[in-house]
Amino acid sequence: MNPPPLSEDKASTVLLQAFDQTRVRRAFDRAADRYSQYAVLQNEVCRRLLEKLDVVKIKPEFILDAGTGTGAALTDLFSRYKKAQLVALDISENMLAQSAQHGSLLRVPHLVCADIESLPFADNTFDLIFSSLSMQWCNDLNAAFLEARRVLKPGGLFVFATFGPDTLKELRSSWASIDDASHVNQFIDMHDIGDALLQDQFAEPVMEAEIITVTYDSVDEIMHDLKAIGANVTAQNSRGGLGGKATLQRVRKNYEQFRKNNLLPVSYEVIYGHAWKPATNPKKSSDNTQFVSFS
């Protein structure tokens, strides 16, 4: 089923860039076999997002892990909700193949290859949608939110994590003095995401943000790890590429200004959000989003 059309006052306000989803899919297909080995940050964010379910009193029957990747959340979700059926959805078939290893002989995830901006499910299907670090690959975050709301049952919960604007700020700065092209993808501000949830008629949105820093010995290791997890795809409206050896040497030199204690930092601004699909038709939303930011 296609998502409901946006009305004029619901035009997407958070569309920043246009990814070629075929390139994104291929990048994650290539990375699938080694993704878990290099996705240290991604696995940690997934763990922290799962912990946020500790304080939520729900008993879901049907759960969607939207953008499951290699299925890092599935074992925990199976353990938390012992009677629930889980659907693992991802744009990459190879990632889904990796996620199939989670579960048991009696409980296995249902695997679906699809785009989170156009979910192939009926309205009011799921009690819980869990999505860790997949929303940053959306071309239209409003479309993804509207789809999540559509397939949630009334009173259902949407829990997600994505990246904020300070993600990869050191790498972005290191490119900035070389040219004015966009070599690093843009990420949406926490307040804009909260506004989008309200615009798309979610209830009681809560947003949190934190900075997680990963350290490396060299710039080459940073770029290697980004490629190894499939995160080196840039948007179509980016004019950037890696450039030649001389250009890369300048990037390496520029990045050295950030070195501390003989290590190079890579900053990730991680945004966590949750919101509910109203149990009844909502009235016009007021701006009551809760925002928390910490390092």
N, C-alpha and C positions, 0 to 999 in steps of 0.2 A: 504494500500500500504506500502510496506517495504521501509525503508530509502535507499537512494542510497549508494552503497558500498564505503568505503573509499579507495582511492588510496594509494600507498605506502608512498607518501609524505604527506598524510593526516591521518596517523595513529594517534590515540588519544594520546595527550600529557598531558591530565589532568585527566586521570583515576587514582584515588587514592585508591579506595576501592571497595568492591563488596557487595552490599546489597542484601539480600534475599527479593525480592519484595513482596513475599507472606507474610512475617513477617511484612513488612512495611504496607501493605494493612490492615492486621489484627489489627495492632496497631492503625491505624487511624480509622478503623471501630469501635473499642472499645471506642475511645476518642470522637467520633463525637457528642454525646449528650451533653457533657460538654465542648467541645473544646472552644467555644466562651467565656465561663466563665473564663477560665484560659489563653487564648491566648492574653494577654494584649500587649505584645511586638509584636506579629505577626500582630495584628490589627493596631498597630501604624505604623509599617513598611509599611503595605498595604496603609494606609492613606497617608504617605509621598511619596510613589511611585505614587499614583494617582495624587498628586499635581504636579509631574514632567510633567504631560500631559498638564498643564496649558499653557506652552510655545510652545507646538507643534501644528502646524496648519494642522490638518487632519480632514477629514470628512469620517470616515470609514462606509462601508455598512455592513461588516461582521467582528466580533470581536471574538477572542478566548481568554478566561480566562483559561490559562493552569496551572492546579494545583489549582483549585478554592477553595478547602477546603470547608468551610461552606458558601462560597459565599460573603465574606466581601467586595469584590470590585464591586459586581454586581449592587447594587443600584446606586452607583456613576457613573458607566459606562453607565447605562441606562439613567441617568440624563444628562450626558455630550453629549451623542451621541443618540439623540432622535429618529433617523430614522434607527439606526443600529440593526441588528440581532446579538444576543449574544449566543455563545456556551460556556457552563461551563463544563470543563473537569477535572476529577480527577481519581486517581487510586482506591479510596475508594467509594463504593456504598453508605455507610452510610453518608459520607461527602456530597455527591451529594444530598442525600435526604434532608439534612439540607439546602443546597443552593437553593433548589426548592422554599423556602418561599420568595425569593427575586423576585421583579418584580411586575406586576399588572395583572388585568384580561385581558388587551389588549396586554401586553408585558411580556413574560416569557422567561427565559433562556432555551435553548435546552441542555439537560443533556447528557453527554457522559462519560462512564467509560472506561478509557484507560490510557496507559503509555505515558508520554511526549517524551520518547525516540523512540516511534513507533506510530505516530499519524495516526488515521484511516480516513484521509481526502485526497481529491484529491490535486494535485499540484495547486498552485496559487488560493487558496480559500479565504484567509483572508487579510484584509487591516491592521489589528492591532492584535498583540499577546501581551497579558498582563500576566505576571507571577510573583507572589509575593511569595517568600520563598518556592519554590518547587524544584528548580534546585539542591539544596544541596543533594537531595535524588537520583540524577542520578548516575548510575554506569559509564556512559560515557557521559560527558558533551558535547563532540563534536557531538555525535549522536543526542542529544537533540537540539543542535544548527543547525545541518544540517536539521533536521526535521522541525524546525521552519522556516528556510529559504525556504525549499521546499514548505510548505503550504502557505507561504506569497505570495501575489501578487507582481509583480515588483513595486518597490516604496513603499512597505509596511513597517511598523514599528514594531520592536520587543523591548519591554520594560520589564525589569525584575529586581528582587531583590533576592539576595542570601546571604549566610553567608561567611565571610572570616576567615582566620586562627586564629585570636585572639578571636574568639567566644568560650565562656566557658573556657577561659584560666585559671581562678582560680580553676575550678573543675579539669581540666587536670593536673595542677601543684600539686594539693592536692593528686592525685593518683600517681604521678610520683615517689615519694619517697617510695612508698609501693612496687611496682613491675614495670617491664618494659612492661607490657601489655598495650594495647590501650583500655582504658575504655571510652574514649570520641572520637566521630567521628572527622575525619580530614576535613578541609575545604580549598578550593582552593584560592590562592592569586589573588588579583584583576588584577595584571599585566598578569598573566597566562590566566585569563578569557578574557581580552582584546586581547591577542595574539590569543586565540582560535577563537574569532569572526572574526578577520582578516583572519586567516587560512581558516575559513569556508566561506569566501568571502562575509561577511557583509561589508557595507560601513559606513564610518563616525562614528565608535563606540566611545561612551563617557562613561567613568567609573568614579564613585564617591564612596567614602567609608566614613563611620562615625562609631564612637563607641557609642553605647547606653548601659547604665548601669541600670540594674534593681536590687533593693535591697530587701533582705529578713532578717528575724530574725534568721533563722536556716538553716543548710544544709539539714535537712529532708524536709523542705518546698521547697527548690530548687528541690530536687529529685522528690518530689510529683508532682510539677507543670510540670516538664519535662515528667513524665509519663502520667499526665492528658491530655496532648496535643498530645500524641503519639510519642514524640521525644526522647524516651529512647531506641530506636532500634539502636544497633551498627552494624557495618559492619561485614561480615562473616570472614574477615581476622583479626578481633580483637579477642584477646584471653581473653579479660576482661569480667568480670561479676561483680555483685554487691558484691560478697563475703559474708562472715559470719558477725556476729555482731561485732567481734573484729576488723575485717578489716574496717567496716564502722565507727567504733569509731575512728580509726586512720585517716580516711578521714575527719571526723568532726574536729578532733584536728588540722590537717594540714590546714584546711580551715580557722581556726580562725586567722591565720596570716594576712588575708586580711580584717578583721573586722575594720570598720571605723565608728565613730559616732554611735556605738552599732548596726551597720547593716552590713550584708555580701553582697558584690557586686557580680553580675553576669554580665560579659561583653559580649556584642554581637557586633562583627564587621559586619556591614551591608554594603553590596556592591550593588550599584545601577548601572544598565547599560542600554543603549539603542543604537540601530543600525538599519540601513535601509537595506532592500533588494534592490540592485541596479535595476534601471529601465531598464537597458540594461546589457548585459553580461559584467561582470567586467574584467578589465585588472588585471594583477598581483598586489596584494595589497602591499602598502607600510606601514610602521609602523607609522601611524599618529593618533593613539589612544590618546584621551585626558583623563588624569587621574587627579582626585581631591580627596584629603584625608583630613578629618577634624574630630575633636572630639566634 
